[in-house]
């Protein structure tokens, strides 16, 4: 019982992180129908940025907030300098631009911040909780609380604010939104900034549990993309659900099979869902009348 609970808690914890990363993919996809493969580098900036700003003398909350703002600014820069000038390009061309931005950010981080591993102190208490034989790090609770808070705040933003409703309108029907005066460019710009901040938040939250380095965003970004596919690309709740599915499957496979298979689980699930349910768990199936 304790062993199973340990694997489940670990899976839910990392699944919440994958869900935050997947949410960044979802926001940009809904606003522009573009897959941003630089999302993992936002995660890296959240962890690495907080580490170096903390070492520079800022208190942890201020360092984390500054890292989130940095990632949001990088997201804005990616759109303004890379995506918007190439709006006439094909979708594949735009995706290649995001891959190039990912390589550039990773290289700059390696040069400016170093290639070592870095860690952050946990938020709150350092001693873990013990529940039915399972050891639960206090940081896991912070990750779950932060993810729940993000979900609630985003729901309030999209359901209760004019700006949020404008973003939804532009995502559902760009032409109709433009006809009523909604600036689609600003919506996409805001989605890139928000996706950057969400990725950085995921990086900040996971760094006390798993040390960060300049290449950490590669695998985390791919698993966040897997979570978005499994949950249903374009679905906010699906992003979190897909993250939980990936996290639990990964944790159980590592615990009961072998840790060598852990990183392969996400990609096996992508293949299974693309074959059996391409729309994902909560995605909308598109029917074409012929």
Protein Blocks (a to p, Z undefined) as FASTA:
>chain_A
ZZmmmmmmmmmmmmmmmmmmmmmmmmmmmmnopacfklmmmmmmmmmmmmmmmmnopafk
lmmmmmmmmmmmmmmmmmmmmmmmmmmpcfklmmmmmmmmmmmmmmmmmmmnopadcddd
dehjfbdcdeehiacdfklmmmmmmmmmmmmmmmmmmmmpmklmmmmmmmmmmmlmmmno
pafklmmmmmmmmmmmmmmmmmmmmmmmmccdfklmmmmmmmmmmmmmmnoghiaklmmm
mmmmmmmmmmmmmmmmofklmmmmmmmmmmmmmmmmmnojmbccddddZZ
